[in-house]
Amino acid sequence: MTDNERLLLGSWIDAIGTDISAIAEIRNLAGINTINNKLVAIGEGLQAVGSFLIGTVTTDDPLNFAGNWIDGIGAATSSYGAYLQFLDEEDGEDNVRIEILGDSFQSIGSAISAYADHRIGERDYALGNVLQSLGAGLEAIGALFELNGQERIGQWIGTKGAIVQSMGSNYNAIVTTKEIMEEERGNP
């Protein structure tokens, strides 16, 4: 598999994962609580796979490399926390803390990638990564509100964060697709 193929596949796997997570958060906000934690676990797991796949693409930029891997570690951690919540809602607070840790790592990883992209003039990727970072940060903040007994506000903030993160990931997948298509046509 070429670098472009891994980049394209990883971008879309990440985007699909953020979409699934956002749908689960919207369902939760709407009061539809069946299987949401399982959907979040699947979505975050896909985000981790996508980020790790992007992280295998050859790059001369150690910041972008690190950002992708930190993002992937965060998504995997969030997936694990959501899965534990699905299995045992009685021990929910500790599992929410795991999700907060994962969302925080995702936010940091995306912020590092956004900085790296900005530094080399990749404005479109920087924008997508900023949105992902902001969204993951909002998800972590929302979960903190939930831990402090303000569940409705926390759900609202977390849902908005999941949507913003999804927008950023899908934007990057579209930019990646466009760039690769132009490169293959010989139009830089």
N, C-alpha and C positions, 0 to 999 in steps of 0.2 A: 504494500500500500504506500503510495507516495505521500509526501508532506501535505500537498493540496487536498488529497482525498481524506487524510486524517483530520485536517483542519475543517473541511466542509462537513464531514460526518460528525465530528465532535461538536461543532457549532450547532447543528440541527438537533442532535441528541440533547444537548444542554437546553436549547430552546423548547423542545417538547417537554422536557422535565420541568422547566419553569412554568409552562402552561398548565401541566397537570397539577402542580402545587398551587397555582393561583386558583384554578377551578375548585380544588378542595377547600381553600380558604374562603372563597365566595360561598360555597355550599354551607360551610360552618357558620358564616355570618348570617346566612339566611335561615339558620336553625335546622338545616338538614345535616344531622350528625352521624348518620350511618356511613361507615367505611372511610371517613375523611382522613383519619390518621394513617390508614393504609395507603390512600392516594398520595398523601404528603410523603410518606416513606418511599413510594415508587418514584414520585416526581423528583425528590431530592437525590435518590439513588441514580436516576438518569442524569441529573445535573453533574453528579460526581464523575460518572463514566465519561460524559462529554468533556468536562474540564480536564480530566486526566488524559484523554485522547488528544486534546489540543496541546496539553503539556508535553506530548511526545514529539511535537513538530520541531524540527531543527530551527534554532534561533540563536542569534548572536547577542540577544538582549537578556541578561540574567534576571532583570526585574520582571519582565513579562513571563519568563519561565517560572520564577518563584510565585508570581501572582496567580498563575493558572493552577499550580499545584496546591497552594494555600486555599484557593477557592474550592478545589476538588476535595480537599481534606474537610473543609467546612461543610460542604454538601453531604459528604458521607456521614459526618457526625450528626447533622440534622436528620438525615434519613434514619440513622440508628435510633435517635431520640424519638422520632415519630413512630417508628416501629415498636419501640418499647411501650409507648403510650397506647398503641393499638392492642398490645398483648395484655397490659396491666394498667388500667386507668386509676387504680387505687394508689399507686405510687407515682401519681402524675407530676408532682412538684419536681422531683429529681429528674424525671424525663424531660420536663420543660426546660430545666436548667441545661441539659445536654443539648437541646435544640437551640437555646440561646447561644451557647458556646459555638455551635456549628454555624449559625447565622452570622455571628460576629466574625468568625474566620472567613466566611464567604465575603462579607463586606470588606474586610481588610485585603483579601486576595484580589478582589475586583478593583479596589482603590489603587493597589500597587500596579495592576495591569493598566488602569486608566492613566496613571502617571507615566508609565513606560511608553504607552502609545502616544500620549501628548508630547513627550520629550522628542520622539522621532517624527513628529508631524502627522501621525495617523489620527486625525481629528474625529473621524467617524467611529473608529473603534474606541477611542477615548470616551466619546459620548455614550456609547452602549455600555461600556464598563462602569462609567459614573452612575448610570441609571441602575445597573445591577448592584453596585455597592450601596447606593442610597436605599434601594428596595430591601436588600438583605439587612441593612441596619435598622430599617423601620420594622422588619419582622422581629428582630431581636428586642427592640424597644416595646413592641406590642406584647411580646411574651412576658417581658418584665412587668408590664401593667397587669397582665393576667395573674402573675404570681402574687402581686400585691392586692389581689381581690377586686380589681377593676376590670372584670372580664369583658364587658361589652366594649369599653374603650380600647382595651388591648386587642380584641378581635378586629375592631375597625382599623386600627393602625396596622396590624399584621396583614390584614387583607389588602390594604392599600400598598403596603410594602411588597407583597407577593406580585401584585399587578405591575408595579413599577419595575421590579426585577425581571418579570417576564417580558415587558416592553424592551428593556435593554438587551436581553439575551436574543430575542427575535430580531431586533435591529441589527445586532452583530452578525447573526446568521444570514440575514439578507445582504448585508454589506460584503460578507465573505463570499457568498454565492455570486454576487455581481462581479466582484474582483476576479474570481477564478474564471468565470465565463468570459470576461473581457480578455484575460490573459490567454486563455485557450484560443480565442479568435485572433489573437495577435494585436489587440487594441489596448495598449497600456493605460 
